[in-house]
Amino acid sequence: MSTTGLQLAADAGLDFSLPQQLTVILLCALTAFISHMALAVFNDGVRPFMLDFIHGRTTRSATTAVSFGLSAGFIFGLGAPMALSSGVLNPWLLFLPTDILGLLAPKKWLAPLLGAGWGAVVVFGLNGANEVAHDLPVDFLTAMQQMSTPILFLFTLFPVLAITKQFGRAWGAAAGAVELALVVMTMKLWPDIFAGALAMAVGVLLLIGLAVRRDLVQRKADRQAAASGAVSEEAPDDDPMASLFSASATRLRRYLPLFMVLGAGVCVLAQMHIFGGGEATSFLIAKGHFSEAAQVDFYRVFGFVPLIATTALASGAYGIAGFTLVYPIGYLMPNPVLAAVVGAAVFALEVLALSSIGKVLGKLPSVRDSSEHLRNAITDSLHLAILFGSLMAANAMGGGLGILIVGGLYLLNEAMGRPVVRMAAAPTAVIIGGVLLNVLYWLDLFTPLKG
């Protein structure tokens, strides 16, 4: 995975064609409108607060404040730096702001206008910012492409971490050994594909297999105990959560056509290959590895389906990207028309199946636990990868002084109680460090590194 290839992709990726510009602007308008209607938000942390808003127990301004507080760090500290360094758009840059703008808008007609305005800022402003940054004496955006290798390869380990946390050290060690062997084998036999793709597939399948096996064993034991009279399987007649879930599912199904349009739009955006659903995916898209990007985002789905399904059923607000299945499907679609049709169908199936998915998850506690372990493992692996990659970027743009500034800002953020969320702190530090190094250059106190 050459740095040159990534740089060329990044330089070209921010110069959008007219159809791409219109797609981004219209999709941002739509997502802001849907957020205003409290039908869906992208931020998983905001979704639980939507129930009180839907039922009028909290105000629009209070809900907007929650959304802004939980999203701002990811927008400016992760979404923007990732887009500028990879040349590929991402959901933190597009959908977190439209969450906020949609909730902020006091009138229904204003929400799509604000969303479209943000989309225009992204497609017209990002390329200008990219060109200005590349013309600086210290080109910190090119340096940030150093993050790609740590992100891609350390992300490969997330199934190993999840298996270790849920099933113990022995299974974790076995999974780690298998993944390492598969990475080495892939690099040797198939050097043109992403080395971690096969390893991640096997790791995720092993985790799911272990979880299903544990649930089946437990259910068999419960049935045997029930048959012997030791356990009663009778459930209470009135389950308030079941009633709430049913009401939420009915509310979402009422807006099924709107969700189908949303699914079509997100899938078309992914098909255009100017958008990546995650950190690793963005760099794979930039490199042109679309099938590997589809694999990576497909594996992530297993970590988020239980979370998105349960929060949607509990709050009555769905996810802007649904279960995120439209990401990998979109990457592989041959044309936008087919992507729109398939994306609409996928969203329709997801919304219609929400109640059934909730019931199935209720019977598979180990699978639900695996989902939580997967999400935590993704966060842990990416945190280390982004931190390490940011220090590599600091070294590329400023040597020891760059590491001192970027590492120092990161440590200062930790000491101050993380005013910038941990995942976004290191990329933010790289941008601030790049600006400081340029100031030092203009003051004749720093000489940029050659190369």
Beta strands, then each sheet from edge to edge (+ up, - down):
strand 1: 40-41
strand 2: 318-319
sheet 1: 1+ 2+
end
